[in-house]
Amino acid sequence: VAIRKELGETDGQQAEIDDLRKKVAEAKMPEVVEKEALRELERLVRIPQASPEYSGSVDYLHWLCEIPWSISTEDNMNIAHAEKILNADHYDLEKVKKRILEYLAVRKLKPDGRGPILCFSGPPGVGKTSLGQSISRALGRKFIRMSVGGVRDEADIRGHRRTYIGALPGRIIQEIRKAGANNPVFMIDEVDKIGSDSRGDPSSGLLEVLDPEQNSTFQDHFLGVPFDLSKAFFICTANYMEAVPPPLRDRMEVIEIAGYTRAEKLWIARKYLVPRRRE
């Protein structure tokens, strides 16, 4: 350290480390995570700035500081308000709306309860994704939509290990960081179209994400520390449930949304599509 000081090499590095130390203190991380972040900071002091490991370590600490460990949005648990929004956004679907309102009512009575994951199943264009958007609007939560159609690599869900240069967390953690809150409405689209190959099975990676008993300690390969996903409201969508692997299907409560008749399509056009187009 004394030699580096004499050579004037420590100024930039020390300023960066001090800045990271301040960010770690402000991030309000859980104790386990903060311990890991401080351990990484101590390690960073000993790594030369020119080393590729240095930039990897700095990136890791920035990720830890930017994840919303303790930032939540406040829920609006007014069931009448939720019903109003669902009716304004969607025509008919009475059984589906009733089940969503029942689900919200249970969450209102027991906020920390671990209910099943809702899965909307039906043909394209029946309003599965927009139902998720309506739920997030009704609750006043951030909305995340992530499509897993065609995803073949498990690292897309759970991240890459930090041994690789340019490693990143998985999409779950990336989207949570973008949302800036740890309790968004998280919509996972096209769960029936997940691929699998020699590199891994992404549907197995989703098991931990969607299991209410496990997801409170979800561990991304990149972060290497547990993140509590139990506050997020997960909703899945699929066209055909037959294609969804049975272990994944067991973790969901499937709500079927049938296609519309011609008369219903006419009403949807009159009541929703034409007024929007005119606007």
MIDOSE-1310 file (N, C-alpha, C; in nm, 2 decimals, decimal comma, always signed):
residues 279
vair	+0,08/-0,12/+0,00/+0,00/+0,00/+0,00/+0,09/+0,13/+0,00; +0,20/+0,12/+0,08/+0,28/+0,24/+0,09/+0,35/+0,27/-0,05; +0,40/+0,16/-0,11/+0,46/+0,17/-0,25/+0,36/+0,23/-0,35; +0,24/+0,17/-0,34/+0,14/+0,22/-0,44/+0,11/+0,37/-0,41
kelg	+0,11/+0,41/-0,29/+0,08/+0,55/-0,25/+0,19/+0,64/-0,31; +0,32/+0,60/-0,29/+0,43/+0,67/-0,35/+0,42/+0,68/-0,50; +0,37/+0,58/-0,57/+0,36/+0,58/-0,71/+0,23/+0,65/-0,76; +0,15/+0,69/-0,66/+0,03/+0,76/-0,70/-0,08/+0,68/-0,76
etdg	-0,07/+0,54/-0,73/-0,17/+0,45/-0,80/-0,30/+0,43/-0,72; -0,30/+0,48/-0,60/-0,41/+0,44/-0,51/-0,53/+0,54/-0,52; -0,50/+0,66/-0,57/-0,60/+0,76/-0,56/-0,74/+0,72/-0,62; -0,73/+0,68/-0,76/-0,85/+0,65/-0,83/-0,92/+0,52/-0,77
qqae	-0,83/+0,42/-0,74/-0,88/+0,30/-0,69/-0,95/+0,32/-0,55; -0,88/+0,39/-0,46/-0,93/+0,42/-0,33/-1,06/+0,49/-0,33; -1,07/+0,59/-0,42/-1,19/+0,67/-0,44/-1,31/+0,58/-0,48; -1,28/+0,48/-0,57/-1,38/+0,39/-0,61/-1,43/+0,29/-0,50
iddl	-1,33/+0,25/-0,43/-1,36/+0,16/-0,31/-1,44/+0,23/-0,21; -1,40/+0,35/-0,18/-1,48/+0,43/-0,08/-1,62/+0,46/-0,13; -1,64/+0,48/-0,26/-1,77/+0,50/-0,31/-1,86/+0,38/-0,30; -1,79/+0,26/-0,33/-1,86/+0,13/-0,32/-1,90/+0,10/-0,17
rkkv	-1,81/+0,14/-0,08/-1,84/+0,11/+0,06/-1,96/+0,19/+0,11; -1,97/+0,32/+0,05/-2,08/+0,40/+0,09/-2,21/+0,35/+0,03; -2,20/+0,30/-0,09/-2,32/+0,24/-0,16/-2,37/+0,11/-0,09; -2,27/+0,03/-0,04/-2,31/-0,09/+0,03/-2,39/-0,05/+0,16
aeak	-2,34/+0,05/+0,23/-2,40/+0,10/+0,35/-2,54/+0,15/+0,33; -2,56/+0,21/+0,21/-2,70/+0,27/+0,18/-2,80/+0,17/+0,12; -2,75/+0,05/+0,08/-2,83/-0,04/+0,01/-2,93/-0,12/+0,09; -2,92/-0,11/+0,23/-3,00/-0,18/+0,32/-3,02/-0,33/+0,29
mpev	-2,91/-0,39/+0,27/-2,91/-0,54/+0,23/-2,94/-0,62/+0,36; -2,99/-0,75/+0,34/-2,99/-0,84/+0,45/-2,85/-0,87/+0,50; -2,85/-0,91/+0,63/-2,72/-0,93/+0,70/-2,62/-1,02/+0,62; -2,68/-1,13/+0,57/-2,59/-1,23/+0,50/-2,53/-1,17/+0,37
veke	-2,61/-1,09/+0,30/-2,57/-1,02/+0,18/-2,46/-0,91/+0,21; -2,49/-0,84/+0,31/-2,40/-0,73/+0,35/-2,26/-0,79/+0,38; -2,26/-0,90/+0,46/-2,14/-0,97/+0,50/-2,06/-1,01/+0,37; -2,13/-1,06/+0,27/-2,06/-1,10/+0,15/-2,01/-0,98/+0,07
alre	-2,09/-0,87/+0,07/-2,04/-0,75/+0,00/-1,92/-0,69/+0,07; -1,91/-0,69/+0,20/-1,80/-0,64/+0,27/-1,67/-0,72/+0,25; -1,70/-0,86/+0,24/-1,59/-0,95/+0,22/-1,53/-0,93/+0,08; -1,62/-0,90/-0,02/-1,57/-0,87/-0,16/-1,50/-0,74/-0,16
lerl	-1,54/-0,64/-0,08/-1,47/-0,51/-0,08/-1,33/-0,53/-0,02; -1,32/-0,61/+0,08/-1,18/-0,63/+0,14/-1,09/-0,70/+0,04; -1,15/-0,79/-0,04/-1,07/-0,86/-0,14/-1,03/-0,76/-0,26; -1,12/-0,67/-0,29/-1,10/-0,57/-0,39/-0,98/-0,48/-0,36
vrip	-0,96/-0,45/-0,24/-0,84/-0,37/-0,20/-0,71/-0,43/-0,24; -0,71/-0,57/-0,24/-0,58/-0,64/-0,26/-0,56/-0,68/-0,41; -0,66/-0,65/-0,50/-0,65/-0,68/-0,64/-0,60/-0,56/-0,72; -0,49/-0,58/-0,80/-0,44/-0,47/-0,88/-0,55/-0,42/-0,98
qasp	-0,55/-0,29/-1,00/-0,66/-0,23/-1,08/-0,65/-0,27/-1,22; -0,54/-0,31/-1,27/-0,52/-0,36/-1,41/-0,58/-0,50/-1,43; -0,60/-0,57/-1,33/-0,64/-0,71/-1,34/-0,79/-0,72/-1,39; -0,82/-0,82/-1,48/-0,96/-0,83/-1,52/-1,05/-0,87/-1,41
eysg	-0,99/-0,93/-1,31/-1,07/-0,97/-1,19/-1,12/-0,85/-1,11; -1,05/-0,74/-1,12/-1,08/-0,62/-1,05/-1,22/-0,57/-1,11; -1,23/-0,56/-1,24/-1,35/-0,50/-1,30/-1,47/-0,60/-1,27; -1,44/-0,73/-1,27/-1,55/-0,83/-1,24/-1,60/-0,81/-1,10
svdy	-1,51/-0,78/-1,01/-1,55/-0,77/-0,87/-1,62/-0,64/-0,85; -1,58/-0,53/-0,92/-1,65/-0,40/-0,91/-1,80/-0,42/-0,97; -1,81/-0,49/-1,08/-1,94/-0,51/-1,14/-2,03/-0,58/-1,04; -1,97/-0,69/-0,98/-2,05/-0,77/-0,88/-2,10/-0,68/-0,77
lhwl	-2,02/-0,59/-0,72/-2,06/-0,51/-0,61/-2,17/-0,41/-0,65; -2,15/-0,35/-0,78/-2,25/-0,26/-0,83/-2,39/-0,33/-0,84; -2,39/-0,46/-0,88/-2,51/-0,54/-0,89/-2,58/-0,55/-0,75; -2,49/-0,59/-0,66/-2,54/-0,61/-0,52/-2,61/-0,48/-0,47
ceip	-2,55/-0,37/-0,50/-2,59/-0,24/-0,44/-2,72/-0,19/-0,51; -2,74/-0,23/-0,64/-2,85/-0,18/-0,72/-2,98/-0,26/-0,71; -2,97/-0,38/-0,65/-3,09/-0,47/-0,64/-3,18/-0,41/-0,52; -3,31/-0,40/-0,54/-3,40/-0,35/-0,44/-3,42/-0,45/-0,33
wsis	-3,32/-0,47/-0,24/-3,34/-0,57/-0,13/-3,45/-0,53/-0,04; -3,46/-0,40/-0,01/-3,57/-0,37/+0,09/-3,66/-0,26/+0,04; -3,67/-0,24/-0,09/-3,76/-0,14/-0,15/-3,89/-0,21/-0,20; -4,00/-0,18/-0,14/-4,13/-0,24/-0,19/-4,23/-0,12/-0,22
tedn	-4,32/-0,15/-0,31/-4,43/-0,05/-0,34/-4,54/-0,09/-0,24; -4,62/+0,01/-0,21/-4,73/-0,02/-0,11/-4,85/-0,07/-0,19; -4,91/-0,18/-0,15/-5,03/-0,24/-0,22/-5,16/-0,16/-0,19; -5,24/-0,15/-0,30/-5,37/-0,10/-0,28/-5,46/-0,22/-0,28
mnia	-5,50/-0,27/-0,16/-5,58/-0,39/-0,15/-5,73/-0,36/-0,15; -5,78/-0,27/-0,23/-5,92/-0,24/-0,23/-5,98/-0,33/-0,34; -6,06/-0,43/-0,30/-6,11/-0,53/-0,39/-6,21/-0,47/-0,49; -6,29/-0,37/-0,44/-6,39/-0,31/-0,53/-6,32/-0,23/-0,64
haek	-6,21/-0,17/-0,60/-6,12/-0,09/-0,70/-6,07/-0,19/-0,80; -6,02/-0,30/-0,76/-5,96/-0,40/-0,85/-6,07/-0,46/-0,94; -6,19/-0,48/-0,89/-6,30/-0,53/-0,97/-6,33/-0,43/-1,08; -6,33/-0,30/-1,04/-6,36/-0,19/-1,14/-6,26/-0,19/-1,25
ilna	-6,13/-0,20/-1,22/-6,03/-0,20/-1,32/-6,04/-0,32/-1,41; -6,06/-0,44/-1,35/-6,08/-0,56/-1,43/-6,19/-0,55/-1,53; -6,31/-0,50/-1,48/-6,42/-0,48/-1,57/-6,40/-0,38/-1,68; -6,33/-0,27/-1,64/-6,30/-0,17/-1,74/-6,21/-0,22/-1,85
dhyd	-6,12/-0,31/-1,82/-6,02/-0,35/-1,91/-6,06/-0,48/-1,99; -6,15/-0,56/-1,94/-6,18/-0,69/-2,00/-6,33/-0,71/-2,01; -6,37/-0,76/-2,13/-6,51/-0,80/-2,15/-6,54/-0,94/-2,10; -6,65/-0,96/-2,03/-6,69/-1,09/-1,99/-6,58/-1,16/-1,89
lekv	-6,53/-1,28/-1,92/-6,44/-1,35/-1,84/-6,48/-1,35/-1,69; -6,60/-1,37/-1,66/-6,66/-1,35/-1,53/-6,59/-1,45/-1,43; -6,57/-1,58/-1,47/-6,51/-1,68/-1,38/-6,37/-1,64/-1,35; -6,30/-1,60/-1,46/-6,15/-1,56/-1,44/-6,14/-1,44/-1,34
kkri	-6,22/-1,34/-1,36/-6,22/-1,22/-1,28/-6,25/-1,26/-1,13; -6,35/-1,34/-1,12/-6,39/-1,38/-0,98/-6,28/-1,45/-0,91; -6,21/-1,54/-0,98/-6,10/-1,62/-0,92/-5,98/-1,52/-0,89; -5,96/-1,42/-0,97/-5,85/-1,32/-0,94/-5,89/-1,24/-0,82
leyl	-6,01/-1,20/-0,81/-6,06/-1,12/-0,69/-6,05/-1,20/-0,56; -6,09/-1,33/-0,57/-6,07/-1,42/-0,46/-5,93/-1,43/-0,41; -5,84/-1,44/-0,51/-5,70/-1,45/-0,48/-5,65/-1,33/-0,41; -5,69/-1,21/-0,46/-5,65/-1,08/-0,40/-5,71/-1,07/-0,26
avrk	-5,83/-1,12/-0,24/-5,90/-1,11/-0,11/-5,82/-1,19/-0,01; -5,78/-1,31/-0,05/-5,70/-1,39/+0,04/-5,57/-1,32/+0,08; -5,50/-1,26/-0,02/-5,38/-1,19/+0,00/-5,40/-1,07/+0,10; -5,52/-1,01/+0,09/-5,55/-0,90/+0,18/-5,56/-0,95/+0,32
lkpd	-5,63/-1,06/+0,34/-5,64/-1,12/+0,48/-5,51/-1,17/+0,53; -5,43/-1,23/+0,45/-5,30/-1,28/+0,49/-5,19/-1,24/+0,40; -5,14/-1,12/+0,42/-5,04/-1,06/+0,32/-4,91/-1,15/+0,31; -4,87/-1,22/+0,41/-4,75/-1,30/+0,40/-4,78/-1,45/+0,36
grgp	-4,91/-1,47/+0,33/-4,95/-1,61/+0,29/-4,88/-1,65/+0,15; -4,86/-1,78/+0,14/-4,79/-1,83/+0,02/-4,89/-1,90/-0,07; -4,96/-1,83/-0,15/-5,06/-1,89/-0,24/-5,00/-1,95/-0,36; -5,08/-2,02/-0,44/-5,03/-2,08/-0,56/-5,00/-1,98/-0,67
ilcf	-4,92/-2,02/-0,77/-4,89/-1,93/-0,88/-5,01/-1,94/-0,98; -5,06/-1,83/-1,02/-5,17/-1,83/-1,12/-5,11/-1,85/-1,26; -5,18/-1,93/-1,34/-5,13/-1,96/-1,48/-5,26/-1,94/-1,57; -5,25/-1,84/-1,66/-5,36/-1,82/-1,75/-5,33/-1,91/-1,88
sgpp	-5,42/-1,99/-1,91/-5,40/-2,08/-2,03/-5,51/-2,05/-2,13; -5,47/-2,04/-2,26/-5,57/-2,01/-2,36/-5,50/-1,97/-2,49; -5,58/-1,97/-2,60/-5,52/-1,93/-2,73/-5,47/-1,79/-2,73; -5,39/-1,75/-2,83/-5,33/-1,62/-2,84/-5,44/-1,52/-2,86
gvgk	-5,43/-1,40/-2,79/-5,52/-1,29/-2,82/-5,64/-1,29/-2,73; -5,65/-1,37/-2,62/-5,77/-1,37/-2,54/-5,75/-1,28/-2,42; -5,63/-1,22/-2,40/-5,62/-1,12/-2,30/-5,54/-1,17/-2,17; -5,45/-1,27/-2,19/-5,38/-1,33/-2,08/-5,28/-1,22/-2,02
tslg	-5,20/-1,17/-2,11/-5,10/-1,07/-2,06/-5,16/-0,94/-2,01; -5,27/-0,90/-2,08/-5,33/-0,77/-2,03/-5,41/-0,79/-1,90; -5,44/-0,92/-1,87/-5,50/-0,94/-1,73/-5,39/-0,92/-1,63; -5,27/-0,96/-1,65/-5,16/-0,93/-1,56/-5,14/-0,78/-1,54
qsis	-5,14/-0,71/-1,66/-5,12/-0,56/-1,65/-5,24/-0,50/-1,56; -5,36/-0,55/-1,58/-5,47/-0,50/-1,50/-5,45/-0,52/-1,35; -5,40/-0,64/-1,32/-5,37/-0,68/-1,18/-5,27/-0,58/-1,12; -5,16/-0,55/-1,20/-5,06/-0,47/-1,14/-5,11/-0,32/-1,13
ralg	-5,20/-0,28/-1,22/-5,26/-0,15/-1,20/-5,35/-0,14/-1,08; -5,43/-0,25/-1,06/-5,52/-0,25/-0,95/-5,45/-0,25/-0,81; -5,33/-0,32/-0,81/-5,26/-0,33/-0,68/-5,16/-0,21/-0,66; -5,13/-0,14/-0,78/-5,04/-0,03/-0,77/-4,89/-0,08/-0,76
rkfi	-4,87/-0,20/-0,82/-4,74/-0,26/-0,82/-4,67/-0,23/-0,96; -4,54/-0,24/-0,96/-4,46/-0,24/-1,09/-4,50/-0,37/-1,17; -4,49/-0,35/-1,30/-4,53/-0,47/-1,38/-4,40/-0,51/-1,46; -4,37/-0,64/-1,46/-4,26/-0,70/-1,53/-4,32/-0,81/-1,62
rmsv	-4,28/-0,80/-1,75/-4,32/-0,91/-1,84/-4,20/-0,97/-1,90; -4,19/-1,10/-1,89/-4,07/-1,17/-1,94/-4,12/-1,30/-2,01; -4,08/-1,31/-2,14/-4,11/-1,42/-2,22/-4,00/-1,53/-2,21; -4,04/-1,65/-2,18/-3,94/-1,76/-2,18/-3,96/-1,85/-2,30
ggvr	-4,04/-1,81/-2,40/-4,05/-1,89/-2,52/-3,92/-1,90/-2,59; -3,88/-2,03/-2,62/-3,76/-2,05/-2,70/-3,63/-2,04/-2,61; -3,64/-2,01/-2,48/-3,52/-2,01/-2,40/-3,47/-2,15/-2,38; -3,34/-2,17/-2,40/-3,29/-2,31/-2,40/-3,18/-2,32/-2,29
dead	-3,13/-2,21/-2,24/-3,02/-2,21/-2,15/-3,06/-2,18/-2,01; -3,03/-2,26/-1,91/-3,08/-2,24/-1,77/-3,02/-2,11/-1,72; -2,90/-2,07/-1,77/-2,83/-1,95/-1,72/-2,92/-1,82/-1,75; -3,01/-1,83/-1,85/-3,10/-1,72/-1,87/-3,19/-1,69/-1,75
irgh	-3,22/-1,80/-1,68/-3,31/-1,79/-1,56/-3,23/-1,76/-1,44; -3,12/-1,84/-1,42/-3,04/-1,83/-1,29/-2,91/-1,77/-1,30; -2,87/-1,71/-1,42/-2,74/-1,64/-1,43/-2,62/-1,73/-1,45; -2,51/-1,66/-1,49/-2,38/-1,73/-1,51/-2,30/-1,73/-1,38
rrty	-2,22/-1,83/-1,37/-2,12/-1,82/-1,25/-2,02/-1,71/-1,28; -1,97/-1,66/-1,17/-1,87/-1,54/-1,18/-1,74/-1,58/-1,23; -1,71/-1,71/-1,25/-1,58/-1,75/-1,31/-1,57/-1,71/-1,45; -1,68/-1,68/-1,52/-1,67/-1,64/-1,66/-1,65/-1,49/-1,67
igal	-1,57/-1,45/-1,77/-1,56/-1,30/-1,80/-1,69/-1,26/-1,86; -1,74/-1,15/-1,82/-1,87/-1,09/-1,87/-1,99/-1,17/-1,82; -1,98/-1,24/-1,71/-2,09/-1,31/-1,65/-2,20/-1,20/-1,60; -2,32/-1,25/-1,61/-2,44/-1,16/-1,57/-2,54/-1,24/-1,49
pgri	-2,62/-1,17/-1,40/-2,73/-1,24/-1,33/-2,83/-1,29/-1,44; -2,92/-1,38/-1,40/-3,02/-1,43/-1,48/-3,13/-1,32/-1,50; -3,23/-1,35/-1,60/-3,33/-1,25/-1,63/-3,42/-1,21/-1,51; -3,44/-1,31/-1,42/-3,52/-1,28/-1,30/-3,47/-1,16/-1,22
iqei	-3,34/-1,17/-1,19/-3,27/-1,07/-1,11/-3,26/-0,94/-1,19; -3,23/-0,95/-1,32/-3,22/-0,83/-1,41/-3,35/-0,75/-1,41; -3,46/-0,82/-1,42/-3,59/-0,76/-1,43/-3,63/-0,69/-1,30; -3,60/-0,76/-1,19/-3,63/-0,71/-1,06/-3,55/-0,58/-1,04
rkag	-3,42/-0,57/-1,08/-3,34/-0,45/-1,07/-3,40/-0,34/-1,15; -3,45/-0,37/-1,28/-3,51/-0,27/-1,36/-3,64/-0,21/-1,30; -3,71/-0,30/-1,23/-3,84/-0,26/-1,17/-3,82/-0,17/-1,05; -3,70/-0,19/-0,98/-3,67/-0,11/-0,87/-3,75/-0,14/-0,74
annp	-3,82/-0,25/-0,74/-3,90/-0,29/-0,62/-3,90/-0,44/-0,61; -3,90/-0,49/-0,49/-3,89/-0,64/-0,47/-4,03/-0,71/-0,47; -4,14/-0,63/-0,50/-4,27/-0,70/-0,50/-4,35/-0,67/-0,63; -4,29/-0,68/-0,74/-4,37/-0,65/-0,87/-4,47/-0,76/-0,90
vfmi	-4,56/-0,73/-1,00/-4,63/-0,83/-1,06/-4,55/-0,88/-1,17; -4,50/-1,01/-1,16/-4,40/-1,06/-1,25/-4,47/-1,16/-1,35; -4,48/-1,13/-1,47/-4,55/-1,21/-1,57/-4,45/-1,29/-1,65; -4,46/-1,42/-1,64/-4,37/-1,51/-1,72/-4,46/-1,57/-1,83
devd	-4,43/-1,52/-1,95/-4,51/-1,56/-2,07/-4,46/-1,68/-2,14; -4,54/-1,76/-2,21/-4,51/-1,87/-2,29/-4,43/-1,98/-2,22; -4,48/-2,02/-2,10/-4,41/-2,12/-2,03/-4,42/-2,26/-2,10; -4,51/-2,27/-2,19/-4,52/-2,40/-2,26/-4,42/-2,41/-2,38
kigs	-4,35/-2,30/-2,41/-4,25/-2,31/-2,52/-4,11/-2,30/-2,48; -4,08/-2,34/-2,35/-3,94/-2,34/-2,30/-3,87/-2,46/-2,37; -3,75/-2,44/-2,42/-3,67/-2,54/-2,48/-3,58/-2,61/-2,38; -3,52/-2,72/-2,41/-3,42/-2,77/-2,33/-3,32/-2,85/-2,41
dsrg	-3,19/-2,84/-2,38/-3,08/-2,91/-2,46/-2,97/-2,94/-2,36; -2,85/-2,98/-2,42/-2,74/-3,03/-2,34/-2,69/-2,93/-2,24; -2,72/-2,80/-2,26/-2,67/-2,70/-2,17/-2,75/-2,68/-2,04; -2,87/-2,75/-2,04/-2,95/-2,74/-1,92/-3,10/-2,73/-1,95
dpss	-3,18/-2,74/-1,85/-3,32/-2,74/-1,87/-3,38/-2,61/-1,79; -3,41/-2,51/-1,87/-3,46/-2,38/-1,80/-3,59/-2,40/-1,72; -3,67/-2,50/-1,76/-3,80/-2,52/-1,68/-3,76/-2,57/-1,54; -3,65/-2,64/-1,52/-3,61/-2,68/-1,39/-3,56/-2,56/-1,31
glle	-3,50/-2,46/-1,38/-3,46/-2,34/-1,32/-3,58/-2,26/-1,27; -3,69/-2,27/-1,34/-3,81/-2,20/-1,30/-3,88/-2,26/-1,18; -3,85/-2,39/-1,15/-3,92/-2,46/-1,04/-3,89/-2,38/-0,91; -3,77/-2,34/-0,89/-3,73/-2,27/-0,76/-3,80/-2,13/-0,76
vldp	-3,80/-2,07/-0,88/-3,86/-1,94/-0,89/-4,01/-1,94/-0,85; -4,08/-2,04/-0,90/-4,22/-2,04/-0,88/-4,27/-2,12/-0,76; -4,18/-2,18/-0,69/-4,23/-2,26/-0,57/-4,24/-2,18/-0,45; -4,36/-2,15/-0,40/-4,37/-2,06/-0,28/-4,29/-2,11/-0,16
eqns	-4,26/-2,24/-0,15/-4,19/-2,29/-0,03/-4,04/-2,26/-0,05; -3,99/-2,24/-0,17/-3,85/-2,23/-0,20/-3,80/-2,09/-0,24; -3,90/-2,01/-0,30/-3,85/-1,89/-0,36/-3,81/-1,78/-0,27; -3,83/-1,80/-0,14/-3,79/-1,69/-0,04/-3,63/-1,69/-0,03
tfqd	-3,57/-1,80/-0,08/-3,42/-1,81/-0,07/-3,37/-1,84/-0,21; -3,43/-1,78/-0,32/-3,38/-1,80/-0,45/-3,24/-1,75/-0,47; -3,15/-1,84/-0,52/-3,01/-1,81/-0,54/-2,97/-1,80/-0,68; -2,94/-1,68/-0,73/-2,88/-1,67/-0,86/-2,74/-1,71/-0,86
hflg	-2,69/-1,78/-0,97/-2,56/-1,82/-0,98/-2,46/-1,71/-0,97; -2,49/-1,60/-1,03/-2,40/-1,48/-1,04/-2,38/-1,42/-0,90; -2,50/-1,39/-0,83/-2,50/-1,33/-0,70/-2,44/-1,41/-0,59; -2,48/-1,54/-0,59/-2,43/-1,64/-0,49/-2,48/-1,61/-0,35
vpfd	-2,58/-1,52/-0,34/-2,65/-1,50/-0,21/-2,80/-1,51/-0,23; -2,88/-1,54/-0,13/-3,02/-1,56/-0,15/-3,10/-1,43/-0,17; -3,19/-1,43/-0,26/-3,28/-1,31/-0,28/-3,43/-1,36/-0,25; -3,50/-1,28/-0,18/-3,64/-1,32/-0,14/-3,74/-1,29/-0,26
lska	-3,78/-1,39/-0,33/-3,88/-1,37/-0,44/-4,02/-1,38/-0,39; -4,04/-1,42/-0,26/-4,18/-1,45/-0,22/-4,27/-1,33/-0,22; -4,22/-1,21/-0,22/-4,30/-1,09/-0,22/-4,36/-1,06/-0,36; -4,29/-1,11/-0,46/-4,34/-1,09/-0,60/-4,47/-1,17/-0,63
ffic	-4,55/-1,11/-0,71/-4,68/-1,18/-0,75/-4,65/-1,24/-0,89; -4,63/-1,37/-0,89/-4,60/-1,44/-1,02/-4,72/-1,48/-1,09; -4,73/-1,46/-1,22/-4,84/-1,51/-1,31/-4,77/-1,57/-1,43; -4,82/-1,68/-1,47/-4,76/-1,74/-1,60/-4,87/-1,75/-1,70
tany	-4,83/-1,76/-1,83/-4,93/-1,78/-1,94/-4,88/-1,89/-2,03; -4,97/-1,96/-2,08/-4,94/-2,07/-2,18/-5,05/-2,09/-2,27; -5,02/-2,13/-2,39/-5,13/-2,17/-2,49/-5,18/-2,31/-2,47; -5,09/-2,40/-2,44/-5,13/-2,54/-2,42/-5,06/-2,59/-2,29
meav	-5,14/-2,64/-2,20/-5,08/-2,69/-2,07/-5,01/-2,82/-2,09; -5,05/-2,89/-2,20/-4,99/-3,03/-2,22/-4,84/-3,02/-2,23; -4,80/-2,91/-2,29/-4,65/-2,89/-2,32/-4,57/-2,85/-2,20; -4,64/-2,81/-2,09/-4,57/-2,76/-1,97/-4,53/-2,88/-1,89
pppl	-4,40/-2,89/-1,85/-4,35/-3,01/-1,78/-4,43/-3,03/-1,65; -4,47/-3,15/-1,62/-4,56/-3,18/-1,50/-4,51/-3,12/-1,37; -4,38/-3,12/-1,33/-4,34/-3,06/-1,20/-4,36/-2,91/-1,20; -4,35/-2,85/-1,31/-4,38/-2,70/-1,32/-4,53/-2,68/-1,31
rdrm	-4,61/-2,76/-1,38/-4,76/-2,75/-1,38/-4,81/-2,77/-1,23; -4,75/-2,86/-1,15/-4,80/-2,88/-1,02/-4,78/-2,76/-0,93; -4,70/-2,67/-0,96/-4,68/-2,55/-0,88/-4,78/-2,44/-0,92; -4,86/-2,46/-1,02/-4,95/-2,35/-1,06/-5,10/-2,39/-1,04
evie	-5,18/-2,28/-1,03/-5,32/-2,30/-1,04/-5,36/-2,25/-1,18; -5,41/-2,34/-1,26/-5,44/-2,31/-1,40/-5,58/-2,25/-1,42; -5,59/-2,14/-1,48/-5,72/-2,07/-1,51/-5,73/-2,07/-1,66; -5,83/-2,15/-1,71/-5,85/-2,16/-1,85/-5,93/-2,04/-1,91
iagy	-5,88/-1,98/-2,02/-5,95/-1,87/-2,08/-5,98/-1,92/-2,22; -6,10/-1,94/-2,25/-6,14/-1,99/-2,38/-6,14/-1,88/-2,49; -6,15/-1,91/-2,61/-6,16/-1,81/-2,72/-6,30/-1,75/-2,71; -6,32/-1,64/-2,79/-6,44/-1,57/-2,79/-6,53/-1,61/-2,91
trae	-6,66/-1,60/-2,89/-6,76/-1,62/-3,00/-6,76/-1,50/-3,09; -6,82/-1,51/-3,21/-6,83/-1,39/-3,30/-6,90/-1,28/-3,23; -7,01/-1,31/-3,16/-7,09/-1,21/-3,09/-7,00/-1,13/-2,99; -6,92/-1,21/-2,91/-6,84/-1,15/-2,81/-6,73/-1,06/-2,88
klwi	-6,68/-1,11/-2,99/-6,58/-1,03/-3,06/-6,63/-0,90/-3,11; -6,76/-0,90/-3,15/-6,83/-0,77/-3,19/-6,84/-0,68/-3,08; -6,88/-0,73/-2,96/-6,89/-0,64/-2,84/-6,75/-0,59/-2,80; -6,65/-0,67/-2,80/-6,52/-0,63/-2,77/-6,47/-0,52/-2,86
arky	-6,50/-0,53/-2,99/-6,46/-0,43/-3,09/-6,54/-0,30/-3,06; -6,67/-0,31/-3,03/-6,75/-0,19/-3,00/-6,71/-0,12/-2,87; -6,69/-0,20/-2,77/-6,67/-0,14/-2,63/-6,52/-0,10/-2,61; -6,42/-0,17/-2,67/-6,28/-0,14/-2,64/-6,20/-0,10/-2,76
lvpr	-6,20/-0,18/-2,86/-6,11/-0,16/-2,97/-6,14/-0,03/-3,05; -6,26/-0,01/-3,09/-6,30/+0,11/-3,17/-6,28/+0,24/-3,09; -6,33/+0,25/-2,97/-6,30/+0,37/-2,89/-6,15/+0,40/-2,88; -6,07/+0,30/-2,86/-5,92/+0,32/-2,85/-5,86/+0,37/-2,98
rre	-5,91/+0,31/-3,09/-5,86/+0,35/-3,22/-5,90/+0,50/-3,25; -6,02/+0,53/-3,21/-6,07/+0,67/-3,24/-5,99/+0,77/-3,15; -5,96/+0,73/-3,03/-5,88/+0,82/-2,94/-5,75/+0,85/-3,00
